[in-house]
């Protein structure tokens, strides 16, 4: 269906976050973290691949992200440009299991990465249910998502369409860092 590639591109956020974005996009010290939604509510099925770019200041890096919806959760793998596995993350209702390459482990917070991924990807209803009763709330439009803690913006996701396909950009207000995800041809189904 037409929606699968659009959701598929969002799914690529995690491996990049696994590989360094959490260093530049993580919460400020003392900031509370928002809850994870139910992994069973992932809005895609099958296996998807994406080109993910991390920019921090003038430097940047690309990764290939592969995400697979499984019967009991979501499997995510991040590969460097030479195909070396940097991270394998399995998220189920029972928790998160991470297998990290030594070069990725020092900067990795798997739950923080999943929070950012799920905010970009999961349906608004699933996120609202996860936020219910807590200090977080969100605004959702077709081209933008904004996560709030009280009256402060915590995370922005901008969505644009261009000749090469849909692009998602994830950023934190006041930071010189962002993640850009470009959809690649995919075998994902909905």
C-alpha positions in Angstrom: 0.0 0.0 0.0 1.1 3.6 -0.5 1.5 4.3 3.2 4.1 1.6 3.9 7.1 3.4 2.3 6.2 6.6 4.2 6.2 4.9 7.5 9.2 2.8 6.5 11.4 5.9 6.2 10.6 7.0 9.7 11.6 3.6 11.0 15.2 4.3 10.0 15.7 6.8 12.8 16.7 4.2 15.4 19.9 2.8 14.0 21.3 6.2 13.5 20.3 7.1 17.0 22.0 4.0 18.1 25.2 5.1 16.4 25.7 8.6 17.8 22.6 10.8 17.5 21.8 10.1 21.1 25.0 12.0 22.0 23.8 15.2 20.3 20.0 14.8 20.7 19.7 13.4 24.2 17.8 15.2 26.8 19.5 17.9 28.9 20.7 16.6 32.3 17.9 16.3 34.8 15.3 16.1 32.0 12.7 13.3 32.4 12.3 10.9 29.6 9.0 10.2 27.9 7.5 6.7 28.0 7.7 4.2 25.2 4.5 3.2 23.4 3.6 -0.4 22.7 5.9 -1.9 20.1 3.0 -4.0 18.8 1.5 -0.8 17.4 4.3 -0.2 14.9 2.6 1.2 11.8 4.4 -1.1 9.3 5.1 -4.7 8.5 7.8 -6.6 6.7 11.4 -5.4 6.3 12.4 -1.9 5.3 15.7 -0.1 4.5 16.6 3.6 4.7 19.5 6.0 4.2 20.0 7.9 7.4 22.2 11.0 7.8 23.4 12.5 11.1 24.6 16.1 11.1 26.2 17.8 14.0 27.6 21.2 13.2 29.6 20.8 9.9 30.3 17.1 10.2 28.0 14.3 9.1 27.7 10.6 8.7 25.4 8.2 6.8 24.1 4.8 7.8 22.0 2.1 6.4 19.1 1.2 8.6 17.2 -2.0 8.4 14.0 -2.5 10.4 11.8 -5.6 10.6 8.4 -6.1 12.2 8.2 -9.4 13.9 5.4 -11.3 15.5 6.3 -10.2 19.0 8.1 -6.9 18.4 10.5 -4.9 16.3 14.1 -5.8 15.2 16.4 -3.0 14.2 19.9 -3.2 12.7 22.3 -0.4 11.9 25.1 -0.9 9.4 28.0 1.4 8.5 28.8 2.2 4.9 31.0 -0.8 4.6 28.2 -3.1 5.8 29.6 -3.7 9.3 26.9 -4.2 11.9 27.1 -1.5 14.5 23.9 -2.3 16.5 21.1 -4.9 16.8 18.1 -3.9 18.9 15.1 -6.0 19.6 12.1 -4.4 21.2 9.2 -6.4 22.6 6.5 -5.9 25.3 9.0 -7.5 27.6 11.7 -4.8 27.1 14.6 -3.9 24.9 17.6 -6.2 24.1 20.6 -4.5 22.6 23.7 -6.0 21.0 26.2 -3.2 20.3 29.5 -3.1 18.5 32.3 -1.9 20.8 32.6 1.4 18.9 28.9 2.2 19.3 28.4 1.1 23.0 30.0 4.1 24.8 27.5 6.6 23.4 24.4 4.4 23.2 21.2 4.6 25.2 18.8 2.1 23.5 15.7 3.3 25.4 16.4 7.0 24.5 16.8 6.0 20.8 13.5 4.0 20.9 11.7 7.0 22.4 12.9 9.2 19.5 12.1 6.6 16.9 8.6 5.9 18.3 7.8 9.6 18.5 8.6 10.0 14.8 6.9 6.8 13.7 4.1 5.5 15.9 0.5 6.6 15.4 -0.7 9.6 17.4 -3.2 7.5 19.3 -0.5 5.1 20.5 1.7 8.0 21.7 -1.2 9.8 23.4 -2.0 6.6 25.3 1.7 6.3 26.4 1.8 10.0 27.5 -1.6 9.9 29.4 -1.3 11.1 32.9 2.3 12.3 32.5 4.0 15.6 31.8 4.4 15.0 28.0 1.9 15.8 25.2 2.3 16.2 21.5 0.9 18.0 18.4 0.6 16.1 15.2 0.0 17.5 11.7 0.7 15.7 8.3 4.0 17.6 8.0 5.2 18.0 11.6 5.2 16.5 15.0 6.1 18.4 18.2 6.7 16.8 21.6 6.2 19.0 24.6 7.0 18.7 28.2 4.8 21.3 29.8 5.2 24.4 27.7 8.7 23.5 26.3 9.4 21.8 23.0 11.5 18.6 23.5 11.6 17.1 20.0 10.6 18.1 16.5 10.0 15.9 13.4 9.5 17.7 10.1 8.2 15.8 7.1 8.7 16.9 3.5 8.1 15.4 0.0 10.6 15.9 -2.8 11.5 14.4 -6.2 13.5 11.6 -4.5 10.7 10.7 -2.1 9.7 11.5 1.5 12.3 13.0 4.0 12.0 13.1 7.7 14.1 15.5 9.8 14.4 15.0 13.6 15.8 17.8 15.8 15.9 19.2 19.2 15.1 22.9 19.7 18.3 25.0 20.2 20.7 22.3 19.1 23.0 22.2 16.0 22.2 18.6 15.3 19.6 16.7 13.3 18.8 13.4 11.8 17.6 13.2 8.2 16.0 10.0 6.9 15.4 9.3 3.2 13.2 6.5 2.1 14.8 3.8 -0.1 12.9 1.3 -2.3 11.5 -1.2 0.2 9.7 -4.5 0.4 7.6 -3.4 3.3 4.0 -4.2 3.3 1.1 -2.9 5.4 
